[in-house]
Amino acid sequence: MKYVSEFRSPEIVDALLKEIKQTLKGNWNIMEVCGGQTHSLVKNGILNMLPSNIQMVHGPGCPVCVTPVNLIDKAVHLATDHGVILCSYGDMIRVPGSGMSLLEAKSKGADVRILYSPLEAVEIAKQNPDRQVVFFAVGFETTAPANALSVIHAHRQGVKNYSVLTSHVLVPPAMEAIMSDTECRVDAFLGAGHVCAIMGMGEYYPIVEKYKIPIVVTGFEPVDLLEGILMAVKQLEKGEYKLENQYTRIVDATGNTNATDAIGEIFEITNREWRGIGEIALSGYGVKEKYSDYDAVRKFKIDIAESHEDLSCLSGDVMKGKIKPGQCPNFGTRCTPVAPLGAPMVSSEGACAAYYHFNMAAGFEQVV
């Protein structure tokens, strides 16, 4: 197939659904790791098309959602108390911190700017040599290359007033953390295609072997997801477990070596706190000592000892796949996109936002 429309074809979708139903005998829980996959499943009504004995479990693959409160507080602190030009992707500015969000800080006079690329932040630093510019570098492996390149770019051009506040998290350690949970109910994974486009597929083989679980790397269109679900179901019904690649038009085994080289130049693997989940060992990127002048935490010596979030927010259980968004008692009442308790109701990849926009608006209380 050559065109996006073909990956949204009703005829192909119907054929895949028919084959899934014909293949299916058991009851299976399949986790789609990425928030982009979750939004596609909800937006396209796929959750309601699947047989009832397939349950899609929504994973923690939303980088905005898992950014810890303490880091939000640090970003707000930089913007308000240090007077930096704080640059960020749009989703981040509305995520609640302990006291306020970046949007609230902006409303009080902080210089917070929404950008589409960290390279824009480097240009802002060059244009404002008397100001410090910090880019809030959030994301999975997918956005890490661009954030790394911004540091490389600033370093080569001698831009000293630029730094990054890093909140990069890694997918494979999160999958391992989910599988190690005693309450885990996941039988198979749909792997995030865009992450594998950068990193390749090698990191997933050990997970398949260790936990005896199928992983199918998929894209984000309806046909991609249904084909990935079918591939997972075929493995589960045969009692097999292996790594398969549905997203062959984008993903190959080795990934993008230019991108991984950039990541390796600037970042090193470190422990990372995940909002609503806790610390996961070796699950994130931190700036290497060699480039410490571009690390905002070191540069500004930020130390915020205590941060807190609303304890009634169940976003952690949503991101670990223990509950669906509509099962949270605050969903659509105390927690809405206008007044969110947690990040999954804010982010464009958050499961709660997907359920709210594509289901509540249509009169559905919950997708099951």
HUHUCOR-V870853 format. One line per field, one symbol per residue. psi: psi as a letter, one per 20 degrees, with the letter a starting at -180 (. if undefined). burial: I if it has 16 or more other C-alpha atoms within 10 Angstrom, else O. Layout:
# HUHUCOR-V870853
psi = ???
burial = ???
This chain:
# HUHUCOR-V870853
psi = qhqhhhjjphghgggggghghhhphapqoppphphhgghggghjjhhihqqhjpppppaklohghjpqhhhghhgggghghikrooqqqhhhijppaggrrhghgghjiqnpppriqhhhhghhghimijqppppnnqrahgihghhghhggggghjkoikqrpopmpqqgghhhghghiphjpkphqqoqohhghhgiaihihghggggjlpppoprbirgggghhggghggggghikrorpqohlhihprhibohgghggghhhqqprqppppigapppljrpqpqhhkhijohgggjlpnogpqqroiipkhghghijhqqgiipiipieiorhhmqhrhiigqijphghggghigghjjphqp.
burial = OOOOOOIOOOOIIOOIIOOIIOOIOOOIIIIIIIIIIIIIIIIOOIIOOIOOOIIIIIIIIIIIIIIIIIIIIIIIIIIIOOIIIIIIIOOIIIIIIIOOIIIIIIOOOIIIIOOOIIIOIIIIIIOOOOOIIIIIIIIIIIIIIIIIIIIIOIOOOOIIIIIIIIIIIIIIIIIIIIIOOOOOIIIIIIIIIIIIIIIIIOOIOOIIOOOOIIIIIIIIIIIIIIIIIIIIIIIIOOOOIIIIIIIOOOIIOOIIOOIIOIIIIIIOIOOIIIIIIOOIOIIIIIIIOOOIIIIIIOOOOOOOOOOOIOOOIIIIIIIIIIIIIIOIOIIIOOIIIOOIIIIIIIIIIIIIIIIIIIIOOOOOIOIO
